[in-house]
Each structure stands twice: as C-alpha cells, then as structure tokens.
Amino acid sequence: MTVAVDTSTKVREFLDVLDGRNRILILSHNNPDPDSMGGGLGVRFLLEESLGVETTYAYRGQIFRAENLEMVRRLGIGMVDINDLDLSRFDGLVVVDTQPGFGHTVLPDDMPVDGVIDHHVPPPDTSDRKYKVRFRDVRTDVGATCSILAGYLMELGLEIPARVATGMLYGIRTDTADLSRNTSDLDERAYMHLMARADRQALAEISKPSVPKNYFTVFRHALNQTRIFGRVVVCSLGVTDNPLIVAEVADLLLRLDEAEWVVTGGLYNNTYYISVRAKDYGRDAWSLLRDILDGEGSFGGHGTVGGGSIPVKDLSQRSLRRLERRLLRNLLSALGESHTPGAILA
C-alpha cells in the first residue's frame, strides 16, 4: 500500500532545511541521465527563486548518450565536474535522483546531506548511519524525480521558465517512456503542466540528435550477440566504450514480440554494467537484479526498469566470460528458464 505524500508539507520542509544557506551543491549519480539533469535544473530554479541562494550542479563521470549531450548543449545546463570544485565553499548539499548507499553515487565524505529527492527503491543496506540526511523525499510510486520537483514548483505557484520546463519534461519522458511505464498521477499532471511551458523545438532536437556512423556499428554488434531464452532476451556487449549503450540496447530489444524481460550487460573500464527492462509488473526489476547479482556489486530499480554494476579487477576475456556465465545462470534460474535453450536473433 502506497502512503500518500503531502507535497505542500514536503516542499516547505525542504525549503526550511536550506533556509539561511549561502551556496548549495546539487549532486546526482555518476554519468547523469535526463531525469537527474532535469531534476538538477528543477532544484536550482526552486532554491534560487524561493531562497535567493547560489547553487551549483556538479557531476562525476561522463555524459555519453547523444540525447543527453544534446540536452546539455541545447538547454545550456551549467554542469561542473566535482573534481574542479572547492567543496569548502559550499554550506549545503542536495542529492537528486539517487540516494546515499547506491554504488553509482559518490558523495563528499566531509559534507552532511541536507536533502535527498528520488524515486528509486532505497538501497538494501542504508547508509543513513554514515550520511545523516536532514530531509528525505523518496517516492517509489512516482515514475521520475522530475515529477516530484515539478510538484514542488506547481504547489508554490512558481512560473517555470521554458528552459527548465523542457529539461524536466524530457526527464519525465525518458524515465516513464512517455508515460507508458511506472507512471503515477503526479507524473501525468507534471507532464501536462511542463508541456504547456516547454520549448517544443528544443525538445524535438534533443530527442533526435545526429549520431556518428560507429553508433550503428555498436547496435549491429549487439544484435549479433543477442540470445533468446523463452521469454527472456539477453545481450552481452562485451567490452564497450560507452556504458550507457547497455541501457539503449535494452530499450531497443524490449520491442521484440516475445520479450517479457530484457537483460543487457557490458564492461566499461573496471565496471560491468547491467540493464533490466520488462513489459509488465509480474515482478519488479529491483528484485530481479537482486537475484542476478546475488550479493555482488550494487543495483537500483523502479518497476519495470533497473540497473546494476559490478567492480571488475581482472579484465581478461576469461574472467569476463566467467562473470557473464554466472550472471546468466542466476538470471535464468530467477525467471524459471534454466532449461530453455538459447536461440539467436534471426
């Protein structure tokens, strides 16, 4: 049973926690995606308009996906590599679209967390003992973090600028697949409210950016590596130079008629990334990832979408194949397809 959240109470509580601060750092998970970047835009606008406080949106890692790069360029999202910042200048920290304890999130050791706004299932081993969180708004029944923030702005009656509305709307579109998955009433209300204020030309350019020729080469390789085990579709990309392509391939393969579950994986640098997609709510992606990883690495999920990562020390092909065989065995066992022979995509 989902407990209703009094948005007006939450946004006031959030602002009260940060009232009186001078410089606030906003941070999301590594390699930020549209929901985290749109959420960053929303938090910055909220705090600057309501409290008149200076904010900085920092990130770790890289931005890989063509749509994400176009979003940054087209909307002028001022993101700063956290390694280039003097963290002693900040007297506040807000974490958006993630939570302390997730493996893909690295928080400053010497900064208390003032606020957490997210929609993912909390990590199994909560890190509240290490990070004392003053404000928390985590709603696992909501499809996108941007929807939560849009609710804040609607509650306060703030008129959202086109640039901010466009970024937040694109965040909702990507995390809910245009309101087709993991969607709540708040997602729908936020979507319509932001659509009326967004720059639709910019939204179209972000959604359909130009891509280099090798983008299609990667997909050709992925399709050749795809195997079908009954209702489960599996693809290993092997070593990749773009960890987000793992999720892109999963989104593509979910369109396959017989696919009920899609699991893709790929090794980038010293980390093996896994993406899970599903067509229904027979079970959630979070619990499937828990069974696949079986104590290795870290993971997070929401409804029909999830992702995980495993640190890899031995980068040899032999070690990689051993890891993938173990994950495949766990996957097929969890979904009752252990005795189903694999078929190529043809």
N, C-alpha and C positions, 0 to 999 in steps of 0.2 A: 504493500500500500504506500503510495506516494503522499507525503505530507505537503500541503500547500504552503508556499512561501509568501509572506507579506513583503512584497517588493518595496513598498514605501518605507517599511521599517529597516530593510536591509540597506537601501541606498543612504538613508540618513545615518545609520550606524557606521557605514563605510566612510562617509564624509567626516563624521565626528572623530573617528580614529585618526584621520590625517589632518584635521584642522590644526593650524599653527605650524605646520612643516614649511620648509623653505624650498628644498629640492628633493624631488621624489624620483627614484629609479623604478622603471617598469621593466620587468623581465619575463620572458616566456621560455618555452623549451628550446633545446638546441635545434638548429635548422628550421626556423619558424615557418609555419604554413599560413594560408589565408585567414583562418579563424583566429590564430594568435596575433597576426599583424593587424587585422581589422579590430580585434579586441584591444590591442595596444593603442590604436587610433582613438577608440572609444573612451578608454580610461584617461588618456591625455586630455581629450576635449572636456570630459566630465570634471577632472580635477582643476584644469586651468580656468574653466568657466565658473565653477562653483566656489573654488577656494583661492583662485588667483595665484596658484603655486606653480613653480617652474618644474617641468618634467622632462625626463629623457627616456626614450625607449631603446634598450640595449638588447643585443642578441649574442649568442655563441654559435659557432659553426659556420655554415654557408647556406645560401639560398640557391637551390638547384633548379627547380621546376620552371619551365619557360613562363607559365602563367604567373607564378609568384614573382619572378624577376620583372615581368611587365607591370604587375601590381605596384611594386616598389617604385618603378620608373614613372609610371603614368600618374600615380597619386602623390608622388613626392614624399613618400614615407621616410622621415628622417630617422634612420636607424643607425646606431653607433655600436661598433664592436666593443664588448665589455672590457676587453683587454686594453683598449685605448683610453679608458676612463680612470680618473682618480676617485675611487669609491668613497674616500673620506669626505668628499664634497657633498654627499647625499645624507639626508637625515630621515629618509623613508624608503621603503621597498614594497612594491606591489607585484605579485606574481599572477600572470594571466594565462589562461588556457593550459595550465599544468598545476602540479602540487609538489610540495616538498616530499621527497621519497621516491619519485619517479627516476629511473635510470637515465632518461634523456634530458634531465634537468639538473644543472649545476648552479647552486646558489652561493653567494659570498658567505664565507664562514663567519665573518665578524659583523654581519648585519642582521638584526631581527626582522622577521617577515611581518609587515603591518597588515597586509591584505592578500587573500587568495580568492580568485574568481575563476571558476572552472566548471566543466560539465562531465568530466570523466569519473569513472569509478575510482575511489581513492586507492592508493597502493596498499597491498596487504599488510605490510609492516610500516605503519605510520611513522613519520619522522617528527611528529609533534614534540617528542621528547628532546630532540636536537634543535628544532626550529619552533620557537614559541610564536604561534600565529595569533595576532590580535583580532583579526576579522576574517571570517571564512564564509563564502557563499558558493557552495558546490551543489549543483542540481543535476543529478544523473538522469532526470526525466526530460531534460532540455537538450535539443539537438546541437546547439552551438553556443560557445561562450559569448559570441557577438550578440546573441539574442538576449542573454542576461543583461548585458550592458545597454542594449537598446531599450530594455525595460526600465533601467535606471533613468535614462535620458527622457523617455516618454513620461515617466512618473513625475519628473521635475519640470516638465514642460519646456525643456531646452530645445531650441530650433537647431537641428543638426545640419551643419554645412554639407554641401554636395560631396566634397572630397571624403569626409568622414563617413557619410552615409553610404557611399559607393564601396569603400573598404569593408565596412561592417556587413553590407548586403552580400558582397562576394564571399565573405567568411561564412555566412549562413548558407549560401548556395552550395559551397563546396562540402561543408560538413553534413548537410542534410540531402545532398543530391537534388537540389531544387525542391525541397520539401517532400521528397519521396521516401525518406527513411529517417528513423529516430526523431520524429517530429512531434512537438508539443503545441499547445495553443499559443504559448508565448512565441515560439518560432514563427508561427503564421502571422501573428499580429506584428511582430518586429519586421518580418519580411515586407509586408504591405506598407508599413509606415516608412521604412527606408527606401522602398522602391519609388515612392512618391517624391523623394528628395535626392535620389542618386543621379549621377551623370551617366545616362544610358549609353552614350557613345563611348565613354571611358570603360564602362562595364563590358561592352562588346569587344573592345580592343584587348582587354585583359583576358577575356575568355578564349580568344582565338589568336594568340600571338604567333608570329613566324618562328619556325624552328629549323635548325640545321639538318643537313642530309643524314648525319650519323644518328639522329634521333630515331629515324625509321629503321636503321640498321639494328639498333638495340631491340626494337619490337620484333623484328624478323627473327633474331636470335631467341628471344623469349618464347615466341610461338613454337619454334622448333624444339624447345626444351619442355614444353607443356605436356603433362600426362593427366589422364582422366581415370579416376578410381570410383566408378559408380557415380555418385552424386557429388564427389569431391574432385576439384580441379587443382592441380599442384604445378607450380613452375619455379624452377631454380635458375636464377640468372648467373650463378657462379660469382666471379669477381666483377664488380661494377664500379664505374667512376661517378655514379650518381645514386645515392641511397634512396632518393625519392622516386626513382623509376620503379622500385619494388612496389610501391603503392599504386602507381599509374598502371602497371601491368595487371595488378589485382582488380582494379576498377574495370579495365577492358575485358578481362576474362569472365567477370561476373555476368556479362551479357550472353554468354554461351547458354543455349537452351537447357541442357541437362545439369548445369551447375547450380547446386544449392549452397555449396561452400567453395570458396577460393582461398588458397594459401600460397603466397609467393615469398621468395627469400633471395637474398643476395649479400655478398660480402663487400663492404666498403672500408678501406683502411683496416683497422683492427676490430671491426664490429660487424656481426652478422645481423642484418635487419630482416624482420618478418612482418608481412601484412596479411590481415584476415578480412575477408568480406563474406557476407551472407545475404540471402534473399528473403529470409523470414526470421521470426523470433522463436524458432524451435528451442534454441539456447543462445545465450549471448556470446559475442566474440571474446569478451574478457575471460569467461570461464574456459573456453576452448584454448585460448593462449596459455592459461594456467596449466592445462593438461599437456599441451605440446611442449612447453619449456621445462616442465617437471622440476622446478627449482633452479633452473639456470637463468641467468640474465634478469631482465626486467620487462614489464609489459603494462599496457593500459588498453582500455577499450570502452566502447559505448554502444550498446545494442548490436547492430549488425556490422560494426566497423571496429577494428582493433589493430594494434601494432606492438611489436616487441623487439628487443635487441639483446644480443649475447656478445660479451667481450671475447675476442679470439686471440690467443697468444701464438699458437702455431699456425702460420699462414700457408702451410704446404697444401697441395691438392689432396693428398691423402687424408690429412686432418679435416679438411673442408668436406670431403665426401663422407667421412665418418660422422661428422656433425649432422649433415643433411639426412643421412640414413636414420639416425637416431630420432630426429625431429619428425621425419615422415612416419616412422613406426609409431610414435606417440600420437600423431595426428590421426592416422587410420584406425588405431585402436580406440581413440576417443569418439570417433564417429561411426564405429561399427563396420568399417570397410577393410579390416585387416586381411581378409581372404579374397578381396576383389582384385583381379589382375589389372594392371595399368594399361591404358590404351593411349596411343599417340593422338595428337590433334590433327586429324586428317579426314 
